[in-house]
Amino acid sequence: MKFAHPEILWALIALAVPVIVHLFNFRRFKRVEFSNVAFLKEVQQETKSRSRLKHLLILTSRLLAILFLVFAFAQPFIPLDETRPGATTRNVSIYIDNSFSMDALSGEGRLLDLAKAKAGEVISAYQATDRFQIITNDLEGRHQRFHSQEDVLDMLDEITVSSAVRPLGEVIQRQQDLIMTSGAEDTYGGNIFVFSDLQESTHRFDGFVPDSAINVRFVPEFATRSANVWIDSIWFDTPVRSLNEPEKLNLRIMNDVAEGLDNVPMKLEINGQQKAIGSFNVIPGTFTDTCLYFTSTTPGVKHCRISIQDHPISYDDDWHFGFTIAAKVKVLVIKEANGGGEFRSIFGNDPFYDLEVSDLGNVNYGRIPLFDLVILDEPNSIASGLTQELASFINDGGTVLFFPKSNGEKSSYNELLLAGGAPSIKSRTSIRSKVSDINLSHPIYAGVFDRIPENIDLPQVTSYLAFSRGSRSGEQQLLTLQNGDPFFFRASEGEGQLFVSAVGLSQEEGNFAKHAIFVPTILRVAEFARPSGDMDQTIGAEAVLTLRKLPVTGDASFKLQRVGSEEGYIPRHRSVRGGVEIFLGDQQGSAGNYELLLADSVVKAIGLNYSRDESSLSAYTKANWENELALAGWNKSSVIESSIDTVSNAVEQLDEGKVLWDLFIMLAIAMLVIELLLIKFWKS
């Protein structure tokens, strides 16, 4: 046993006072004469023995009462760590989980308010000479250093709910790093306090174990259980948004409910106008996939929001996203001297396409990244420099459409095919055949045909190029010949794609160029050459937006601004081949639709959404969390489940050991009661 204030033990000198009083009894005795002296002596002897015992018991109770009272003021305790050196200053790091889940209610109030109140009691329980850190999910700069007790209490009052979500290991790692690099010679280890609701989704260990010199104390706040339904993700069936084409928007709805729900309403708004409505059913324990349909009738930027109705948790009931329907698709046709006529007739009179035709020997390689689609129209051979440019173009997200010549230079063709992720040419086959199968499930042909007759007239060939599919067979066949050989297929490499035909455009090889399916095939490839790209991002994620076909100068200034608001910030960017990369960083803001501005021009629409990590309300109980800590090897951790009034006492016991002052107070009172009982009821 040790004492927090051993200097008070000098007060034990007071034990001499009752001893002195006992030894020098100043009571005066009155002389009384009695006739039967013999009988008097016998009674006097018996009374004197009883009186002496009574006085000794009273003296003992008084001595013990003084002893216990002095011990209580000296604050005795049983230390938990006998090896800890005597540090004069303690490092205390406080983590307040201020994520959306802490906005929930318990029987005593809002979880965040309770956590802040308990944290204040913990901070006040330490000495003013100790050093303190406050850290939240926002990871502000001022949270990365120690402060005085007074300053940290002021910072505690300023904490509000935030959309940021941090894994437990990341937060404690930051706290530990600050404590271990503090550099103070008069400190030893430190104490980390975690005030959170112990949600299962964010409280993961990921192999991290705190340093053995640091104590980690969890002070949980448990919410009253409630149900939640939220939008988990969205996606389109195709990567391209087209003008006047029906669009199918898919939604995945997750839930954390005990009972099913029917006909939960949902709606889609585009540029502030309602475009679609629907409803869905919720089955406990599983997700719900549903969809909405809409059609865009005008090109340009589209700011979209999907909403469902679910209470009381509503921050995850909206999903914001954006896309742009391009006003023009830029097409480059690279041809031999007399080629390109078919593509002029397809693209030349359509204002939706910006067509440029170039002879094979006069291609400006530097301008290739500015186009969406590059068409190789029966080149006799492909120069190595052009192959390298097209390979980079495909890898960076471009689309190439290749019509080979039957007697072209096969080795140069194969270099391009290899660079685009396609199988190489094996041989030229002079066999009459015809297309027997159309891949209607592929987006290129989805919606092109209302129905296909049983005896449909499909393209015929007199000769074609056969491809070696042994080493690389990841292509998607769009049109297939009767013997199973590919007639028209898609391959991919990096972010881009390569479409390859097994025949050229001359009538000697077949009638593909004159067939009715040729034009819709070329148009659909052109449409899909400009995918919409990223539609949304999660707030706080380290996301990078890549904008193709957007050359910028060194002094270009981008701004990400919320639609209809002044809220926004300037993201970092860097120029890359054929475009620019925008680094959204971990900026925190409110969810909504945003525009990426270059000067005053809108270059992209995007939605920012709150993280769904905490949408599931499942949380650990105190017993389960203690078990998880033990399994993870967190031996220097503990869980404090107490009220605001008792949390400081619990912390004191963890810091100093088993506190005994309250026991000695009770013993001192017991001794005084015994003394009173002896005086009142023992008649000597």
C-alpha positions as CSV (number, residue, x, y, z in Angstrom):
1,M,0.0,0.0,0.0
2,K,1.2,3.5,-0.9
3,F,0.0,7.0,-0.2
4,A,-0.7,9.8,-2.7
5,H,0.1,12.4,0.0
6,P,2.5,10.8,2.5
7,E,3.3,14.2,4.1
8,I,-0.1,14.1,5.9
9,L,1.1,11.1,7.9
10,W,2.8,13.6,10.2
11,A,-0.7,14.1,11.6
12,L,-0.3,10.7,13.3
13,I,1.4,12.6,16.2
14,A,-2.2,13.4,17.2
15,L,-2.4,9.7,18.5
16,A,-0.6,10.9,21.6
17,V,-3.5,13.1,22.7
18,P,-6.0,10.4,23.7
19,V,-3.1,8.4,25.3
20,I,-2.1,11.4,27.5
21,V,-5.7,11.9,28.4
22,H,-6.0,8.3,29.4
23,L,-2.8,8.2,31.5
24,F,-3.6,11.4,33.3
25,N,-7.2,11.1,34.4
26,F,-8.0,14.5,35.9
27,R,-11.4,13.5,37.3
28,R,-11.8,14.3,41.1
29,F,-13.1,11.5,43.3
30,K,-15.4,12.2,46.3
31,R,-14.8,10.3,49.6
32,V,-17.9,8.3,50.8
33,E,-17.9,6.4,54.1
34,F,-19.6,3.0,54.2
35,S,-20.3,0.6,57.2
36,N,-19.6,-2.8,55.7
37,V,-16.0,-2.4,54.6
38,A,-15.5,-6.0,53.6
39,F,-18.4,-6.1,51.1
40,L,-17.3,-2.7,49.8
41,K,-13.8,-3.9,48.8
42,E,-15.2,-6.8,46.9
43,V,-17.5,-4.6,44.9
44,Q,-14.9,-2.0,44.4
45,Q,-12.4,-4.5,43.0
46,E,-14.9,-5.9,40.5
47,T,-16.0,-2.4,39.4
48,K,-12.4,-1.2,39.0
49,S,-11.6,-4.1,36.5
50,R,-14.7,-3.5,34.4
51,S,-13.9,0.2,34.3
52,R,-10.3,-0.4,33.2
53,L,-11.4,-2.6,30.3
54,K,-14.0,-0.1,29.2
55,H,-11.4,2.7,29.2
56,L,-9.0,0.6,27.2
57,L,-11.6,-0.2,24.6
58,I,-12.6,3.5,24.3
59,L,-8.9,4.5,24.0
60,T,-8.4,1.9,21.3
61,S,-11.5,3.1,19.3
62,R,-10.3,6.7,19.6
63,L,-6.8,5.8,18.4
64,L,-8.1,3.8,15.5
65,A,-10.5,6.6,14.5
66,I,-7.6,9.1,14.4
67,L,-5.4,6.6,12.6
68,F,-8.0,5.8,9.9
69,L,-8.9,9.5,9.5
70,V,-5.2,10.4,8.9
71,F,-4.8,7.5,6.4
72,A,-7.9,8.7,4.5
73,F,-6.5,12.2,4.1
74,A,-3.2,10.7,2.9
75,Q,-5.1,8.9,0.2
76,P,-3.8,5.3,0.3
77,F,-3.9,3.0,-2.7
78,I,-2.6,-0.3,-3.9
79,P,-0.5,0.5,-7.0
80,L,-1.1,-1.5,-10.2
81,D,2.3,-1.0,-11.7
82,E,5.2,-1.1,-9.3
83,T,7.8,-0.6,-12.1
84,R,6.4,2.8,-13.3
85,P,9.0,5.5,-12.6
86,G,7.9,8.6,-10.7
87,A,6.9,11.0,-13.5
88,T,5.9,14.5,-12.5
89,T,3.9,15.1,-15.8
90,R,1.4,12.8,-17.5
91,N,0.5,12.8,-21.2
92,V,-3.3,12.5,-21.7
93,S,-4.8,12.1,-25.2
94,I,-8.6,12.3,-25.5
95,Y,-10.4,11.1,-28.7
96,I,-13.9,12.2,-29.1
97,D,-15.8,10.2,-31.8
98,N,-17.8,13.1,-33.4
99,S,-19.2,11.1,-36.4
100,F,-22.8,11.1,-37.4
101,S,-23.6,8.0,-35.2
102,M,-22.8,10.0,-32.1
103,D,-25.7,12.2,-32.9
104,A,-28.0,9.4,-31.7
105,L,-29.8,9.4,-28.4
106,S,-29.5,7.3,-25.3
107,G,-31.7,7.3,-22.2
108,E,-29.5,10.1,-20.7
109,G,-29.3,12.4,-23.8
110,R,-27.3,12.8,-27.0
111,L,-24.2,10.6,-27.2
112,L,-21.8,13.3,-28.2
113,D,-22.9,15.6,-25.4
114,L,-22.5,12.8,-22.9
115,A,-19.0,12.0,-24.3
116,K,-17.9,15.6,-24.0
117,A,-19.2,15.9,-20.4
118,K,-17.3,12.7,-19.4
119,A,-14.2,13.8,-21.2
120,G,-14.4,17.1,-19.2
121,E,-14.5,15.2,-16.0
122,V,-11.6,13.0,-17.0
123,I,-9.5,16.1,-17.9
124,S,-10.4,17.8,-14.6
125,A,-9.4,14.7,-12.7
126,Y,-5.7,15.3,-13.7
127,Q,-3.3,17.9,-12.5
128,A,-3.0,21.3,-14.2
129,T,0.7,20.5,-14.8
130,D,-0.2,17.5,-17.0
131,R,-0.3,17.8,-20.8
132,F,-3.5,17.2,-22.8
133,Q,-4.5,16.5,-26.4
134,I,-7.9,16.5,-28.0
135,I,-8.5,14.7,-31.3
136,T,-11.6,14.1,-33.4
137,N,-12.4,12.6,-36.7
138,D,-11.7,16.0,-38.3
139,L,-8.0,15.7,-37.5
140,E,-7.5,19.4,-37.3
141,G,-4.0,20.8,-37.1
142,R,-4.4,22.1,-33.6
143,H,-5.3,18.6,-32.5
144,Q,-1.8,17.3,-33.4
145,R,-0.1,18.8,-30.3
146,F,-0.4,19.0,-26.5
147,H,-2.3,21.8,-24.8
148,S,-2.8,23.0,-21.2
149,Q,-5.7,21.8,-19.1
150,E,-7.6,25.1,-19.5
151,D,-7.1,25.3,-23.3
152,V,-8.2,21.7,-23.9
153,L,-11.4,22.2,-21.9
154,D,-12.2,25.1,-24.1
155,M,-11.5,23.0,-27.2
156,L,-13.8,20.3,-25.9
157,D,-16.8,22.7,-25.9
158,E,-16.2,23.5,-29.6
159,I,-16.5,19.9,-30.9
160,T,-19.6,19.4,-33.2
161,V,-20.9,16.4,-35.2
162,S,-18.9,15.8,-38.4
163,S,-19.3,13.7,-41.5
164,A,-15.8,12.3,-41.2
165,V,-15.3,8.7,-40.2
166,R,-11.9,7.3,-39.1
167,P,-10.9,3.7,-38.4
168,L,-10.0,3.1,-34.8
169,G,-6.5,2.0,-35.5
170,E,-5.7,5.2,-37.5
171,V,-6.9,7.5,-34.6
172,I,-5.0,5.6,-31.9
173,Q,-1.9,5.5,-34.0
174,R,-1.9,9.3,-34.2
175,Q,-2.4,9.6,-30.5
176,Q,0.4,7.1,-29.8
177,D,2.8,8.9,-32.2
178,L,2.3,12.2,-30.4
179,I,2.8,10.7,-27.0
180,M,5.9,8.7,-27.9
181,T,7.5,11.6,-29.7
182,S,6.7,14.2,-27.1
183,G,10.3,14.3,-26.0
184,A,9.6,15.3,-22.4
185,E,12.0,13.7,-20.0
186,D,9.7,14.0,-17.0
187,T,6.9,11.9,-18.5
188,Y,6.3,8.2,-18.7
189,G,4.1,6.6,-21.4
190,G,0.7,8.1,-21.5
191,N,-3.0,7.5,-21.2
192,I,-5.3,7.4,-24.3
193,F,-9.0,7.8,-23.8
194,V,-11.5,6.8,-26.5
195,F,-15.1,8.2,-26.2
196,S,-17.2,6.5,-28.8
197,D,-20.3,4.3,-29.4
198,L,-18.2,1.2,-30.3
199,Q,-19.8,0.7,-33.7
200,E,-18.7,-2.6,-35.3
201,S,-18.2,-1.0,-38.7
202,T,-15.4,1.4,-37.6
203,H,-13.9,-0.2,-34.6
204,R,-11.5,-2.6,-36.3
205,F,-8.0,-3.5,-35.2
206,D,-6.3,-4.4,-38.5
207,G,-3.4,-5.9,-36.7
208,F,-2.5,-2.7,-34.8
209,V,-1.4,-3.1,-31.2
210,P,-0.6,0.0,-29.0
211,D,2.8,0.4,-27.4
212,S,3.1,-1.3,-24.0
213,A,3.9,2.0,-22.3
214,I,0.5,3.4,-23.2
215,N,-2.8,2.7,-21.5
216,V,-5.9,2.8,-23.7
217,R,-9.2,3.4,-21.9
218,F,-12.5,3.1,-23.7
219,V,-15.5,5.1,-22.4
220,P,-18.4,3.8,-24.4
221,E,-21.7,5.5,-25.0
222,F,-24.5,3.2,-26.1
223,A,-27.5,4.5,-28.2
224,T,-31.1,3.5,-27.9
225,R,-31.5,0.9,-30.7
226,S,-33.4,2.2,-33.8
227,A,-33.8,0.9,-37.4
228,N,-32.1,2.4,-40.5
229,V,-32.5,2.1,-44.3
230,W,-29.9,3.7,-46.6
231,I,-28.8,4.0,-50.2
232,D,-25.6,2.0,-50.5
233,S,-24.6,2.5,-54.1
234,I,-25.8,3.4,-57.6
235,W,-24.8,2.4,-61.1
236,F,-25.9,2.5,-64.7
237,D,-25.9,-0.5,-67.1
238,T,-23.7,1.3,-69.5
239,P,-20.8,3.7,-69.1
240,V,-22.2,6.4,-71.4
241,R,-25.1,8.7,-71.0
242,S,-26.8,9.3,-74.3
243,L,-29.1,11.9,-75.6
244,N,-32.8,10.9,-76.0
245,E,-32.0,7.3,-74.9
246,P,-33.8,5.6,-72.1
247,E,-31.4,5.2,-69.1
248,K,-31.7,2.6,-66.4
249,L,-30.4,3.7,-63.0
250,N,-29.8,0.9,-60.5
251,L,-29.8,1.3,-56.8
252,R,-28.8,-0.9,-53.9
253,I,-30.7,-0.3,-50.7
254,M,-29.2,-1.7,-47.4
255,N,-31.0,-1.9,-44.1
256,D,-30.6,-2.6,-40.4
257,V,-34.2,-3.3,-39.5
258,A,-35.8,-6.1,-37.5
259,E,-39.1,-6.0,-39.4
260,G,-39.7,-5.7,-43.2
261,L,-41.0,-2.5,-44.8
262,D,-43.3,-2.2,-47.9
263,N,-43.6,0.5,-50.5
264,V,-40.8,2.8,-49.2
265,P,-40.9,5.8,-51.6
266,M,-37.9,7.0,-53.7
267,K,-37.5,9.7,-56.3
268,L,-34.9,11.1,-58.8
269,E,-34.3,14.8,-59.3
270,I,-32.1,16.1,-62.2
271,N,-31.1,19.8,-62.2
272,G,-33.8,20.4,-59.5
273,Q,-36.7,18.8,-61.4
274,Q,-38.3,15.5,-60.5
275,K,-37.6,13.0,-63.3
276,A,-38.7,9.6,-61.8
277,I,-40.4,8.1,-58.8
278,G,-40.8,4.6,-57.5
279,S,-40.9,2.5,-54.4
280,F,-39.2,-0.6,-52.9
281,N,-39.7,-3.2,-50.2
282,V,-37.2,-3.9,-47.4
283,I,-36.4,-7.4,-46.2
284,P,-34.5,-7.7,-42.9
285,G,-31.0,-9.1,-43.2
286,T,-30.5,-8.6,-47.0
287,F,-30.1,-5.8,-49.5
288,T,-32.7,-4.7,-52.1
289,D,-31.8,-3.9,-55.7
290,T,-34.2,-1.7,-57.5
291,C,-34.1,0.8,-60.5
292,L,-35.4,4.0,-61.9
293,Y,-35.8,5.0,-65.6
294,F,-35.4,8.4,-67.2
295,T,-34.4,10.0,-70.5
296,S,-32.2,13.1,-71.1
297,T,-33.5,15.3,-73.8
298,T,-30.8,18.0,-73.7
299,P,-27.0,17.8,-73.6
300,G,-24.9,19.4,-71.0
301,V,-24.3,19.1,-67.2
302,K,-26.7,17.0,-65.1
303,H,-26.8,17.4,-61.3
304,C,-28.8,14.4,-59.9
305,R,-30.1,13.4,-56.5
306,I,-31.8,10.2,-55.4
307,S,-33.8,10.4,-52.2
308,I,-35.6,7.8,-50.0
309,Q,-37.7,8.4,-46.9
310,D,-36.4,6.9,-43.7
311,H,-36.5,8.3,-40.2
312,P,-34.9,9.2,-37.8
313,I,-31.5,8.6,-39.3
314,S,-31.5,10.7,-42.6
315,Y,-27.9,11.7,-43.5
316,D,-27.6,8.6,-45.7
317,D,-31.1,8.9,-47.4
318,D,-29.8,11.0,-50.3
319,W,-27.3,10.0,-53.0
320,H,-25.8,12.8,-55.1
321,F,-24.2,12.2,-58.5
322,G,-23.6,14.0,-61.7
323,F,-22.8,13.4,-65.4
324,T,-22.4,15.3,-68.6
325,I,-24.0,14.5,-72.0
326,A,-21.4,15.7,-74.4
327,A,-22.5,18.2,-77.0
328,K,-19.9,16.7,-79.5
329,V,-17.8,13.6,-79.9
330,K,-14.5,14.1,-81.5
331,V,-13.6,11.5,-84.2
332,L,-10.3,11.1,-86.0
333,V,-10.2,8.9,-89.1
334,I,-6.7,7.8,-90.2
335,K,-6.8,6.4,-93.8
336,E,-4.8,5.6,-96.8
337,A,-5.0,8.1,-99.7
338,N,-8.3,7.1,-101.1
339,G,-10.2,5.9,-98.0
340,G,-12.5,7.4,-95.4
341,G,-15.6,7.9,-97.5
342,E,-17.8,5.7,-95.4
343,F,-17.1,7.6,-92.3
344,R,-17.6,11.0,-93.9
345,S,-21.1,9.9,-94.8
346,I,-21.8,8.7,-91.3
347,F,-20.3,11.6,-89.2
348,G,-20.0,14.4,-91.7
349,N,-23.5,15.8,-91.5
350,D,-24.3,15.1,-87.9
351,P,-23.6,18.2,-85.6
352,F,-23.1,15.8,-82.6
353,Y,-19.8,14.6,-84.1
354,D,-16.7,16.6,-84.8
355,L,-15.0,14.7,-87.6
356,E,-11.4,15.1,-88.8
357,V,-9.9,12.9,-91.5
358,S,-6.1,12.5,-91.9
359,D,-3.9,10.6,-94.3
360,L,-1.8,8.0,-92.8
361,G,1.4,9.8,-93.6
362,N,0.3,13.2,-92.2
363,V,-1.0,12.3,-88.8
364,N,-0.2,14.8,-86.1
365,Y,0.6,12.5,-83.2
366,G,0.5,15.3,-80.6
367,R,-3.2,15.9,-81.3
368,I,-4.4,12.3,-81.0
369,P,-5.1,12.6,-77.2
370,L,-7.6,15.3,-78.0
371,F,-10.0,13.0,-79.7
372,D,-12.5,10.5,-78.3
373,L,-12.4,8.0,-81.1
374,V,-9.6,7.1,-83.6
375,I,-10.6,5.0,-86.6
376,L,-7.9,3.1,-88.5
377,D,-9.4,2.7,-92.0
378,E,-7.6,-0.2,-93.7
379,P,-3.9,1.0,-93.3
380,N,-1.4,-1.0,-95.3
381,S,0.8,-1.0,-92.3
382,I,1.1,0.9,-89.0
383,A,4.3,2.7,-88.2
384,S,5.8,2.0,-84.8
385,G,5.5,5.6,-83.7
386,L,1.8,5.6,-84.4
387,T,1.4,2.3,-82.6
388,Q,3.1,3.8,-79.5
389,E,0.8,6.8,-79.6
390,L,-2.3,4.7,-80.0
391,A,-1.2,2.4,-77.2
392,S,-0.8,5.4,-74.9
393,F,-4.2,6.8,-76.2
394,I,-5.9,3.5,-75.3
395,N,-4.2,3.1,-72.0
396,D,-5.3,6.7,-71.0
397,G,-8.9,6.0,-71.8
398,G,-9.2,6.5,-75.5
399,T,-11.1,4.3,-78.0
400,V,-9.7,2.9,-81.3
401,L,-11.7,1.3,-84.0
402,F,-9.5,-0.9,-86.3
403,F,-10.5,-2.1,-89.8
404,P,-7.5,-4.1,-91.1
405,K,-6.7,-4.7,-94.7
406,S,-6.8,-8.4,-95.8
407,N,-3.3,-8.2,-97.3
408,G,-1.9,-5.6,-94.9
409,E,1.4,-6.0,-92.9
410,K,0.4,-8.5,-90.3
411,S,3.4,-7.9,-87.9
412,S,2.6,-4.1,-87.5
413,Y,-1.1,-5.0,-87.0
414,N,-0.2,-7.4,-84.2
415,E,1.9,-4.8,-82.4
416,L,-1.2,-2.6,-82.2
417,L,-3.4,-5.6,-81.2
418,L,-1.0,-6.6,-78.4
419,A,-0.9,-3.0,-77.1
420,G,-4.7,-2.8,-77.0
421,G,-5.1,-6.1,-75.2
422,A,-6.5,-8.0,-78.2
423,P,-5.4,-11.4,-79.6
424,S,-3.0,-11.4,-82.5
425,I,-3.8,-12.2,-86.2
426,K,-3.1,-15.9,-86.9
427,S,-3.9,-16.1,-90.6
428,R,-6.1,-15.0,-93.5
429,T,-8.9,-17.4,-94.1
430,S,-10.6,-17.6,-97.6
431,I,-13.8,-19.3,-96.5
432,R,-17.3,-18.0,-97.3
433,S,-19.2,-17.5,-94.1
434,K,-21.7,-15.2,-92.5
435,V,-22.4,-13.7,-89.1
436,S,-24.7,-16.0,-87.0
437,D,-24.8,-14.3,-83.6
438,I,-25.2,-10.8,-82.3
439,N,-24.3,-10.2,-78.6
440,L,-27.4,-8.3,-77.6
441,S,-26.4,-8.2,-74.0
442,H,-23.5,-5.9,-74.8
443,P,-24.2,-2.2,-74.4
444,I,-23.2,-1.6,-78.0
445,Y,-26.2,-3.4,-79.3
446,A,-28.5,-3.0,-76.3
447,G,-31.7,-1.2,-77.5
448,V,-30.6,-1.2,-81.1
449,F,-33.2,-3.8,-82.1
450,D,-36.8,-4.0,-81.1
451,R,-36.8,-7.6,-82.1
452,I,-34.7,-9.9,-84.3
453,P,-36.5,-12.0,-86.9
454,E,-35.7,-15.7,-87.1
455,N,-34.3,-15.4,-90.7
456,I,-32.5,-12.1,-90.3
457,D,-30.1,-11.1,-93.0
458,L,-26.6,-10.7,-91.4
459,P,-23.3,-9.7,-92.9
460,Q,-21.5,-12.2,-95.2
461,V,-17.8,-12.6,-95.8
462,T,-15.7,-14.2,-98.5
463,S,-12.5,-14.0,-96.6
464,Y,-11.5,-12.8,-93.1
465,L,-8.7,-12.6,-90.6
466,A,-8.5,-15.4,-88.0
467,F,-7.2,-14.5,-84.6
468,S,-5.0,-16.6,-82.2
469,R,-6.9,-16.9,-79.0
470,G,-4.5,-19.1,-77.1
471,S,-2.6,-16.6,-74.9
472,R,-5.1,-13.8,-74.7
473,S,-8.8,-14.5,-75.0
474,G,-10.4,-11.8,-72.9
475,E,-12.0,-10.0,-75.8
476,Q,-15.8,-9.6,-75.9
477,Q,-17.3,-10.9,-79.1
478,L,-20.0,-8.6,-80.5
479,L,-20.6,-10.3,-83.9
480,T,-19.6,-14.0,-84.3
481,L,-19.3,-16.1,-87.5
482,Q,-21.0,-19.4,-88.0
483,N,-17.9,-21.4,-87.0
484,G,-17.4,-19.4,-83.8
485,D,-14.6,-17.2,-85.0
486,P,-14.9,-13.5,-84.0
487,F,-16.1,-11.1,-86.7
488,F,-16.3,-7.9,-84.6
489,F,-15.0,-7.8,-81.0
490,R,-13.9,-5.5,-78.2
491,A,-10.7,-5.7,-76.2
492,S,-9.5,-3.4,-73.4
493,E,-6.2,-2.2,-72.0
494,G,-5.8,0.3,-69.2
495,E,-8.7,2.8,-69.2
496,G,-9.4,2.5,-72.9
497,Q,-10.8,0.0,-75.4
498,L,-10.0,-1.4,-78.9
499,F,-12.7,-2.5,-81.3
500,V,-11.5,-4.8,-84.1
501,S,-13.1,-6.1,-87.2
502,A,-12.1,-9.3,-88.9
503,V,-12.7,-7.8,-92.3
504,G,-11.9,-4.5,-94.0
505,L,-14.4,-2.3,-95.8
506,S,-13.9,-3.5,-99.3
507,Q,-16.6,-5.4,-101.1
508,E,-14.1,-8.1,-102.1
509,E,-14.0,-9.3,-98.4
510,G,-17.7,-9.1,-97.7
511,N,-20.7,-6.8,-97.4
512,F,-20.2,-5.5,-93.8
513,A,-19.7,-1.9,-94.9
514,K,-22.9,-1.9,-97.0
515,H,-25.0,-3.9,-94.5
516,A,-27.7,-2.2,-92.4
517,I,-26.0,-3.1,-89.1
518,F,-22.8,-1.3,-90.0
519,V,-24.0,2.3,-89.4
520,P,-25.6,1.6,-85.9
521,T,-22.5,-0.3,-85.0
522,I,-20.2,2.6,-85.8
523,L,-22.4,5.2,-84.2
524,R,-22.7,3.1,-81.0
525,V,-18.9,2.7,-80.8
526,A,-18.6,6.5,-81.2
527,E,-21.1,7.1,-78.4
528,F,-19.3,4.8,-76.1
529,A,-16.0,6.4,-76.9
530,R,-16.7,9.2,-74.4
531,P,-17.7,7.6,-71.1
532,S,-19.3,9.7,-68.4
533,G,-16.5,8.9,-65.9
534,D,-16.8,9.3,-62.2
535,M,-20.2,10.4,-61.1
536,D,-19.7,10.6,-57.3
537,Q,-17.2,10.5,-54.5
538,T,-17.3,9.9,-50.8
539,I,-16.5,12.9,-48.6
540,G,-13.2,12.4,-46.9
541,A,-11.8,9.8,-49.4
542,E,-8.5,10.4,-51.1
543,A,-10.1,10.5,-54.6
544,V,-8.5,11.5,-57.9
545,L,-10.6,12.7,-60.9
546,T,-9.0,12.2,-64.3
547,L,-10.3,14.5,-67.0
548,R,-9.4,13.5,-70.5
549,K,-9.3,15.8,-73.6
550,L,-8.7,18.8,-71.3
551,P,-5.3,20.3,-71.8
552,V,-4.5,23.0,-69.2
553,T,-1.7,25.5,-68.8
554,G,0.5,25.8,-65.7
555,D,-1.5,28.7,-64.2
556,A,-4.9,27.0,-64.6
557,S,-7.1,27.3,-61.5
558,F,-9.7,24.8,-60.7
559,K,-12.5,25.1,-58.1
560,L,-14.9,22.6,-56.7
561,Q,-18.1,24.5,-55.8
562,R,-21.4,23.3,-54.5
563,V,-24.3,24.0,-56.8
564,G,-26.4,27.0,-55.6
565,S,-23.9,27.8,-52.8
566,E,-20.7,29.6,-52.1
567,E,-19.3,26.5,-50.4
568,G,-16.3,25.0,-52.1
569,Y,-12.5,24.8,-52.2
570,I,-9.6,24.8,-54.6
571,P,-8.3,21.2,-55.2
572,R,-4.7,20.3,-56.3
573,H,-4.2,19.3,-59.9
574,R,-1.5,18.2,-62.2
575,S,-1.3,17.8,-66.0
576,V,-1.0,14.3,-67.5
577,R,-0.9,13.1,-71.0
578,G,-4.0,14.2,-72.8
579,G,-5.7,15.7,-69.7
580,V,-5.5,16.6,-66.0
581,E,-5.8,14.9,-62.7
582,I,-7.8,16.6,-59.9
583,F,-6.9,15.6,-56.3
584,L,-10.0,16.0,-54.1
585,G,-8.0,15.2,-51.0
586,D,-9.8,14.6,-47.6
587,Q,-11.6,18.0,-47.7
588,Q,-14.7,18.0,-45.4
589,G,-17.9,19.6,-46.4
590,S,-21.5,18.9,-46.8
591,A,-23.0,16.4,-49.1
592,G,-24.5,17.7,-52.4
593,N,-24.0,18.3,-56.0
594,Y,-20.8,20.1,-57.0
595,E,-19.3,21.6,-60.2
596,L,-15.7,21.5,-61.1
597,L,-14.9,24.9,-62.5
598,L,-11.9,25.9,-64.7
599,A,-12.0,29.7,-64.6
600,D,-15.7,30.3,-65.0
601,S,-16.5,27.2,-67.1
602,V,-18.0,24.0,-65.8
603,V,-15.9,21.0,-66.8
604,K,-17.4,18.3,-64.7
605,A,-20.4,17.6,-62.5
606,I,-20.0,15.3,-59.5
607,G,-21.8,14.4,-56.4
608,L,-20.2,14.3,-52.9
609,N,-21.8,11.9,-50.4
610,Y,-21.4,11.1,-46.8
611,S,-19.6,7.8,-45.9
612,R,-22.0,4.9,-45.3
613,D,-19.5,3.2,-42.9
614,E,-21.7,4.0,-39.9
615,S,-25.1,3.4,-41.5
616,S,-25.3,0.0,-39.9
617,L,-26.2,0.6,-36.3
618,S,-24.6,-2.6,-34.9
619,A,-22.3,-1.9,-32.0
620,Y,-20.3,-3.9,-29.5
621,T,-21.5,-4.4,-25.9
622,K,-19.0,-3.8,-23.1
623,A,-18.4,-7.6,-22.6
624,N,-18.0,-8.2,-26.3
625,W,-15.6,-5.3,-26.7
626,E,-13.5,-6.5,-23.8
627,N,-13.3,-9.9,-25.4
628,E,-12.3,-8.4,-28.7
629,L,-9.5,-6.4,-27.0
630,A,-8.2,-9.5,-25.3
631,L,-8.2,-11.4,-28.6
632,A,-6.4,-8.6,-30.4
633,G,-3.6,-8.5,-27.7
634,W,-4.5,-5.1,-26.3
635,N,-3.3,-6.0,-22.8
636,K,-2.9,-2.4,-21.6
637,S,-6.5,-1.5,-22.4
638,S,-9.7,-1.3,-20.3
639,V,-13.4,-0.3,-20.7
640,I,-14.9,2.2,-18.3
641,E,-18.7,2.1,-18.1
642,S,-19.7,4.8,-15.7
643,S,-21.8,7.9,-15.3
644,I,-20.6,11.5,-15.6
645,D,-20.4,11.7,-11.8
646,T,-18.3,8.5,-11.3
647,V,-16.0,8.5,-14.4
648,S,-13.3,10.6,-12.7
649,N,-13.2,8.1,-9.8
650,A,-12.9,5.2,-12.2
651,V,-10.0,6.9,-14.0
652,E,-8.3,7.7,-10.7
653,Q,-8.4,4.0,-9.8
654,L,-6.9,3.0,-13.1
655,D,-4.1,5.6,-12.8
656,E,-3.1,5.2,-9.2
657,G,-4.3,1.6,-8.5
658,K,-7.0,0.4,-6.0
659,V,-8.0,3.6,-4.0
660,L,-8.6,2.9,-0.3
661,W,-9.4,6.4,1.2
662,D,-13.1,5.8,1.1
663,L,-12.6,2.5,3.0
664,F,-10.6,4.3,5.8
665,I,-13.3,7.0,6.1
666,M,-15.8,4.2,6.7
667,L,-13.6,2.6,9.3
668,A,-13.0,5.9,11.1
669,I,-16.7,6.5,11.3
670,A,-17.2,2.9,12.6
671,M,-14.6,3.5,15.4
672,L,-16.4,6.7,16.5
673,V,-19.8,4.9,16.6
674,I,-18.2,2.1,18.7
675,E,-16.8,4.7,21.1
676,L,-20.3,6.3,21.5
677,L,-21.9,2.9,22.1
678,L,-19.3,2.0,24.8
679,I,-19.8,5.3,26.6
680,K,-23.6,5.2,26.5
681,F,-24.4,1.5,27.2
682,W,-21.4,0.2,29.2
683,K,-22.2,1.0,32.8
684,S,-19.1,0.4,34.9
